[in-house]
């Protein structure tokens, strides 16, 4: 049975569950067109027709065809609204792994990646994320929604581009820690720490790209070579409330930076994580941002056991390489030679 365990008093949470695997290879890929029967019915299937996007959904009478984006409940969810209700107290703390787990299929093309899909497609994906985020926060017990991409690619195995949305009844430890630090700095210095970082990195050596509303930069103490962060320039805590103009701007910088990353590293695998505030009235608010971790190395014992990380590339050097590639990508996207 799925459940959450807290590792003694270290505030390290583990969800115990069976393997959660999405098949790869176009023939057996559950996310490819023609294989809709391998997943749950879609809640939304976006279909382009007569220059417009229609929002349709599967039914037991049939599956929607010719979709461009599809969202459905995972068949192998990390959490479930039907989790067992068994609790136990410390030091062997346990609680139900309660929540919702959705899969957003970002393209009907198995071989497409987040670095090649169009800006318009990225914009539609962000709108779908926003809509589902708003709905999830109307549900009882839901405290936090995690949104992430595990992009894995090598010469023999390409996983269909998709996004995970997992809604929890708890605040994840990383967000809890980030929120506590943010509140402490705001109380002591009167400024949001991410706003401080944005001001510091603006036009600095670690900046890789800017749009009207967003900045991308390699963090000062990056863990991985070519790791980067995308943040709103102004202080924004609610991702669900960003405007249509900001959505297009975010789509542009996501597409450009991931495209630049794919030009800087051959066949990159990476994790992309949305760090968002809880959208319900809650004091755990942060300046939302996106973190991208290229999986360019294995973690050492020092890193896993002590939290002291090793990086063999200066973030300033990574930013220079990434910046050049990302600016070329952006120029090509907006039609500048």
N, C-alpha and C positions, 0 to 999 in steps of 0.2 A: 504494500500500500504506500502511496506517496505521502511523505510527511517531511517536515522541516526539523532539523536538529541543530542546536546551538552547541558549539564545541567548548564545553565546560564554561569558563568565565572569560573566554577570549572574544566573545561577540563575533564569532566566525560561523556563518550559517551554511548548512549543507542541506540540499533537498535530496532525499533518497528516492530514486525512481528507476524503472527499467531503462534500457538504452533507448534514446530518442534519435532515430536516424532517418534522414531523408535520402532516398535512393538517388544515385547519380547515373548518368548515361541516358541519352535521349529515349532509348527504347523502353526502359523501365522507370523513367523519371515520373514520379507522381505529380509533379508540378507542370508537366508539359501538356499542351492542348491534345485532346484525344484520350487523356488519362484522368479526366475529372472524376471518374467513378472510383479512383483510388484515394480520394480525399473526402472530407465532409462536404456537404452542399455549401456553395458560396453564399455569403451574406451580401456581398456586392461583387458584381462582375461589370467592369467598365467596358463598354462596346462603342467603337467609333462608327457613327452612321450619319451620312449627309452633313459632314463637317461638324457634328456635335457628338458629345460623349453621353451615352445613356447609362444610367445606373440600373442594372438588372440583377436578378438573383436566381440561382438554381432552384428547382423544385423536384419533387419526387417523380414528376412527369417527364423531366428531361433537364439536361445541362445546357447552360448558355454557351454558345459557340462564338468564335471570332473575338474573344475578349482581349483586352490589352493589359489589364490589371485585375487580379482576383484576390479576395480575402475570405478566409474560412477558419473555423475552429480546428486546431491541430488534432490529428488522430492519435498522436503520442504526446499529450500535453505534459508540460513540466508541473503545472498546478491544475486543480480541478475544483469545480463547485460541489463535486460529490466526494471530496476527500473524507477519509475517516476522521471521527471526532475525538480521537484519543490524544490526551495531553499528559505530560509528565513534568515534574519540577526539576530544578537544578540539583546536582550538577549535571544530570542527564536530561536536559531540557528537550522537550519535543512538543510540536503542535501540528495541526493539519496543514498540508500544503494547499491552502485554499486560493482559488482565483480563476482567471481566464487566460487561455493561451491561443493567440491567433497567428496565422501565417498570411503575410501579404506577398503574393507572387508579383514581382516587379516588372516582369515582361513575359510575353508568350514565347519568346525566343530563348531556347535553352542555352545557346552559345553567347548570348548577349551578357554584358556585365554592367555593374553600376558605373563603370568608367566609360561606357560606350552608349548607354541609353540617352535619349534626347533630353534637353532641358524641359520641354513640355511634359515628357513622361515623368521626370523627377518632380515637377510641380504637381502633377496629378497624384503621385505617390504621397507627397507631403499632405495634400488635402485629405486623402483617405486616412492617413495616420491621425490627423487632427480630428476628423469626424469620429473615428473609433475611440480616440482618447477621451473626447467629451462624453460619449455614451458610457464608457467604462466607469468614469467618475460619478455617474448617476447610480451605480450599482451599490447595494449594501455591502459592507465589509471591505470594499476596495479602498486601499490607502495609497498605493503607488503603482504606476505603470512603467515597466522597463521596456525600452525599445532598442533593439540591437541587430547588427548584421554580422554573421560569421562567414566571411568570404574566403573560400578555399579554392585554389586553382593550381594545377600543375599540368604538365604536358599530356597526361593520360586520364585526368579526372577533373571535370568541371561540374560544380554544383549549380543547379538552376538558381538564378538570382532571386532571393527572397529575404523578407524582413520578419523578425520575431517581435511580437508584442505580448508581453506577459504581465498580467495585472495581479498584484499581491495584496494580501491583507496586512502586510508589514512594510516598514520603510527599510530598504536594503542598507546594510552597514556602511557602505561607501558613501551613499547619499546622506545618511545620518551624520557621519564624520564630517563630510564636506559642509553640511549645513551648520553644524556646531562651530566649526572653524570660521565660517563666514560670519555668523552672528557675533562671535567673539571679536573679530577684527572690526566689524561695523561698530560695535559698542566702544571699542578702544580708540579707533582712528576716525570713525565717522564716514568710512567709505567702504564699498563692497570690494572684496579682494579681486574678483574677476574684472571689475572696472579698473582697478589699479593695474592689473596685468595687461589689459587691452591698451591702456594709456602708455605703458612701458614698451609694449611690442609694436605699437603703431609706428610704421616707417623705420623700425629698428632692424638689426641684423638677422633676427629670427623670423621676421615677417615673410610670408611666402605669397600672399595674395590678398587683395581687398576688393570689395564691391561697395555699393552705397551703404549697405546696412551691416555687412559682416566683414570680419577679418580672420584670416587663417595664418597660423604661426606654429613654429616648432617650439615646444616648451623649454624653458631654461634648463631644467633638470630632466630631459627626456630619458625614458627608460629604453626605448628601442630606436635604432637608426631610422630616420624618416618618419618618426612619430609626429603627428600634428594635431592641432586643436582648431575648431571653428567656433567663433563666438559672435553674438550680436555686439555691435559697437556700443550701443546704448544699453543701459541697465534694463533687462527684461526678465521677469521670473516666470511668466506664463507662455509656454509654447503654443497652447491651444488658441491664444488670442492674437498671434501674429497676423498681419494683414496680407492681402493678396499680393501686393507689391513686394513685401518681405518674403513671401513664399517663392516668388519667381527669382528673387535675389539669392535666396538660400539654395534653390535648385541650381542656379548658375555656379555658385562657388563650390557646391558639392560635386557637380559634374566636372568642373575644371580641376579641382584638387585631386580627385580620384583618377581623372585622366592623366594628370601630371605625375601622380604616383606610379601609374602603370607604365609611363615612359621612363621613369627613373629606376625602377626595379623590374626585372623580367618576371612575368607571371606572379605578381605579388599576392600573397595571402594576407588578410588583415581582419581585424575586428573593428567595427565602427559602433560606438556606443553613444546614445543620447543621454546626457545628464540633465534631467528635468526636475523642476519642483513638483511636489504633489499639487494637483489642480484643485483639490478641495481646500476649504479654509483650514490652513495648517501653518504652524510656525516654522516648519522645515523648508523654508524658501531659499533658493539659490539663483544666481544669474545663470540661466540655462546655457548649455553649450554642447558641442559634439566632440568626442575624442576618437582619434583614429590610430590604431596600433598595428603597424605592419609587423608580421610575424617573421622577423629577419634573424632571430636567434633563439636558442633554447635558454631557459632560465637556469642559472647555476644554483648550487646548494646555498651559497651566500644570499642569493636573491630570494629563493623559496623559504629558507629557514630563518633569515634575519631581516628581510625587507631592505637590504642594501643592494642597490642595482648597479650593474656594470653596462656601460655603453661605449663602444669603440669608435663612435663618430660624434664629432662636435655638433650640437644642434645648429650652430651658425653655418657649418659646412653643409649639413643636410638641407637647411633652409635655402641656401644659395642654389643648390642643385634642383630642389623641388620648385623653388620660385621661378627659375628659368623655364622649367617644363610646364608649370601651371600657367604662366603668362602666355606661353605659346598656345596652350590648349584653349585658354580664354579667348585669345585673339582669333583663333580659327572658328570658335563657336559663334562669335559675334560678327564675323566677316571682316576682320581687320588683317591686312597683309603684313 
